[in-house]
């Protein structure tokens, strides 16, 4: 399952967001579709993983030995503090916990970005400030394509 593109949607008073059709069509065969939401530990955004993708991520996180490794423990604490299971309602809306939206600065609207195996939720203004003109995309692209070789 892959997610692509971006859309800006409103957030209602119950903290629900419509999922764009082009992103939810991958979930149409799964009536009981769930997402797992985590606040990114560095970026000011929320990552939404399908249940299937979340299980893969969870396996990696649980391999970290947090009992004897303080850094791993701190990382997991920060990551799981705001983690939440989110169900998709009958009208293709997903409810995001209020504390997560507040943490990333979202009030009335959210930018939803398809990022391959997950979705990202951003405050549109924070996203624009973070990415527009701040990174040399030529240099970044070269670095990333080198890693893909």
N, C-alpha and C positions, 0 to 999 in steps of 0.2 A: 504494500500500500504506500503510495507516494502522494504527497501534498505539494502543490505549487501555486504561485501567484500571491496576490495580496488584495485585501479589501478593507475598507473602514466601515465599521458597524456601530450602531448605538448600543449602549448598555442600559437596560431598563432599571426601574426602582428595586427590582428583586435580584439584581446582579446577573441577569440573564443576557446572553448574546446569541444572536442567530448565527449559525454556521453557514458560510457561503455554499451555494449548491455545488459548485465545482469541487469543494473540499469535502462535503458530506456525501457525495455520490458514491465514494469509496466505502461508505459505511452502510449503504442502503440495505444490503443483505443481512446486516446484523441489527435486528430489532432492539436488542438489549445493549447496544453499543455504549461503552464507557470510555472516558478519557481519564488519565491521571495527570494532574497538574502539579508542577513544581516551579517555584520562583528560582530563576537562574541565580547562582551564588555570586556572580560578578556583574552581569548585565542586568539592567532594570527592566526585565520582561518575565513572562510566564511561558514555560514550555508545556505543551499538551501532547501527551503520548497516547496512542491507542492502547488498549489493554494488552494486546500482543507485543507491541514494542516496549511497553513499560516492563513487562516480565523480563525481557532481555536486559534492559537497563538495571533492573533490580538485582538480577544475578550478579552483575558487575559490581554494584555497590556493596552487596553482602559479602563479597570476597575480601573487602577491606577489613583488616583486623583492627577494629577500633578499641579493643580492650588494652592492647599494648602500644598502639600508635596514636598519640594525641592529635596529630594532624588529620589522620583519617577520621578520628572521632569528632573533631571540630567540623570537618567538612560534612560528615553525615548529619550532625546536629543542625547545621545551617540549611542543608538541603531538605531534610525531612520535617523541619519545623513548620513549613508552610505547605507541605505536600497534601494533596487531597484527591479523592476519587470524585469525578464529576460525571453525572449521567446526562444523556441527551434526552430532552423532553419530547413530547408528541409533536410539537411545532418546530422541531429541529433547533431548539435553543439549548444551550449549555449554561448551567449555573456555575459561576465562578465565585468562590468564597470572597466575601467583602474584604477580609484582611489581606488577601492576595492582591486584589485590585488596588487597595490603598498603598500597599508596599511598592507597586510599580507606577503609582501616580495616575491611575485611570479613574475618571469620574463619569463622564457621559458618553465617550466613544473610545473605541479600541481599534487598533490596526491589527488585523489577523494576517499572518504570513505563513504560507506553506513552505516548509523547510525540509522537504524530502520525507523523512520518516516521522516527522512531528510538526505541530503547528506552534507558532510563536504569537504571543499577544503583547502588544506594546501600546503605550500612550503615543498617539501619532506625533505629537510635538517632540517628545523625548527621542523617538526613533529618528525623526528628521535631524535633530540636533546631533545625535550620535553618529549618523552615517553620511549626511550630505556635506561633502567637501572636507571631511576630516581625515579620510584615508586615501592614500594614493592607490587607486584600484589597479593600476597597471602593475605596481610593485606587489601588491597583495595577491593578484591573480597569478603572477609568476611563482610566488612562494607556494601557493596552494597547488598549482599544477605540478610543481616539482615533487610535492608529497604524494601525488597520485601516480607517479611513474613507478 
